[in-house]
Amino acid sequence: MRFVFARLIAALLPVVGAPAMAQSAAPAALVVLAQPVAAGAVIAADELRPWGAGDPPPMRGALAAANIVGRAAARRLAAGAVVREGDVRTPQVIQRGEPVMIVLRSGALTISTQGQALNAAGLGEPVRVMCDSTKRTLSGRAEAPGRVVVAG
């Protein structure tokens, strides 16, 4: 009985393993950087090219061009590099230390005041600000360049 069971598993093993190999990403779908990209620079479509035979081997987590274009480099990226999620981030719309407009919204009430950003943030990301008039620290979300919305 044990021998029959072992033969059955051995016969099925190649069949079970075949789909896993077929699901691997095709190198033709991958893109790499055509030129070096500075940290913080927004990546454009013309800065990408298809993956080629002379490029580093494809790796897990490589992003498609649609997920790269319009995002900023998290650090300096070399030409020919495969771009992964940790290599890119949302472009920063608020820089640390810059003056911002703080907007508090609660129902129909809207209050605005000037403040200073305590950290950098991309669109929709959390940002801490210090109100110039009260010197209190508030937490909000970056709504637009130089504009932070605080929940009321």
C-alpha positions in Angstrom: 0.0 0.0 0.0 2.8 2.4 0.9 4.6 1.7 -2.4 1.4 2.5 -4.4 0.9 5.7 -2.5 4.6 6.8 -3.1 4.2 6.1 -6.8 1.0 8.1 -7.0 2.7 11.1 -5.3 5.7 10.8 -7.6 3.4 10.7 -10.6 1.5 13.8 -9.5 4.4 15.9 -8.4 5.5 17.1 -11.8 1.9 18.0 -12.6 1.5 20.0 -9.4 4.8 21.8 -9.9 4.1 22.8 -13.5 1.7 25.6 -12.9 4.1 27.3 -10.5 6.7 27.6 -13.2 4.1 28.8 -15.7 3.1 31.6 -13.3 6.5 33.2 -13.1 6.8 36.7 -14.6 7.9 36.9 -18.2 11.1 39.0 -18.6 9.6 40.8 -21.6 7.0 42.4 -19.3 9.6 43.9 -17.0 11.1 47.3 -17.3 14.3 48.8 -16.1 15.6 52.4 -15.8 17.1 53.7 -19.0 19.2 56.3 -17.1 20.1 57.1 -13.5 17.4 58.8 -11.4 18.2 61.2 -8.5 16.5 60.7 -5.1 13.2 62.6 -5.0 12.9 62.9 -8.8 9.6 61.9 -10.4 10.1 59.1 -12.9 8.7 59.7 -16.4 7.8 57.0 -19.0 10.8 58.0 -21.2 13.2 57.0 -18.4 12.1 53.4 -18.6 13.0 50.7 -21.2 12.2 47.0 -21.6 14.3 44.5 -19.6 17.0 43.0 -21.8 19.5 40.1 -21.8 22.3 42.3 -20.5 20.4 43.6 -17.5 20.4 42.1 -14.0 18.2 39.0 -13.6 14.5 39.8 -12.8 13.7 39.7 -9.1 10.6 39.3 -7.0 8.6 42.5 -6.5 9.6 44.1 -9.7 7.0 46.8 -10.7 5.4 47.2 -14.1 5.8 50.6 -15.9 2.2 51.7 -14.9 3.2 51.4 -11.2 6.4 53.4 -11.6 5.6 56.4 -13.8 4.6 59.5 -11.8 6.2 58.3 -8.6 9.3 59.7 -7.0 12.6 57.8 -6.4 13.1 57.0 -2.7 16.8 57.1 -3.2 19.3 57.4 -6.1 18.6 54.6 -8.6 21.1 53.4 -11.2 20.6 52.9 -14.9 19.5 49.4 -15.7 18.0 48.8 -12.2 14.8 46.8 -11.8 12.4 49.0 -9.8 10.7 47.5 -6.7 8.1 49.0 -4.4 10.7 50.2 -1.8 12.5 52.1 -4.6 9.6 54.5 -5.2 7.2 56.6 -3.2 4.5 59.2 -3.6 6.0 62.5 -4.7 6.4 65.0 -1.8 3.9 67.9 -1.9 5.0 69.3 1.5 8.6 69.7 2.6 9.8 69.8 6.2 10.0 73.3 7.6 8.0 75.0 4.8 5.0 77.3 5.6 1.6 75.6 5.1 -2.0 76.6 5.3 -3.7 74.5 8.0 -7.4 73.9 7.3 -9.8 72.5 9.9 -13.1 71.2 8.6 -16.0 70.2 10.8 -19.4 70.0 9.0 -20.1 73.4 7.4 -17.4 75.1 9.5 -14.0 75.7 8.0 -11.1 77.5 9.8 -7.8 78.3 8.2 -4.5 79.5 9.7 -0.8 79.5 8.9 1.6 77.0 10.2 4.9 75.1 9.6 5.3 71.5 8.4 7.3 69.4 10.9 7.8 66.5 8.3 7.7 66.0 4.6 4.6 64.2 3.1 3.1 63.1 -0.2 -0.4 63.7 -1.3 -2.8 62.1 1.2 0.0 61.1 3.6 0.0 62.1 7.3 1.9 65.3 8.3 2.5 67.0 11.6 2.3 70.8 11.6 2.8 73.5 14.2 0.3 76.3 14.2 2.1 79.7 14.1 -0.5 81.5 16.3 -0.8 79.0 19.2 2.5 77.0 18.8 0.5 73.8 19.1 1.3 70.7 17.2 -1.5 69.2 15.0 -1.7 66.1 12.9 -3.4 66.1 9.5 -3.1 64.9 5.9 -1.4 66.6 3.0 -4.2 67.8 0.7 -2.3 69.8 -1.9 1.1 71.5 -2.1 1.3 73.7 1.0 -2.1 72.7 2.3 -2.8 70.4 5.3 -6.3 69.3 6.4 -6.9 68.6 10.1 -10.0 66.6 11.0 -12.4 68.4 13.2 
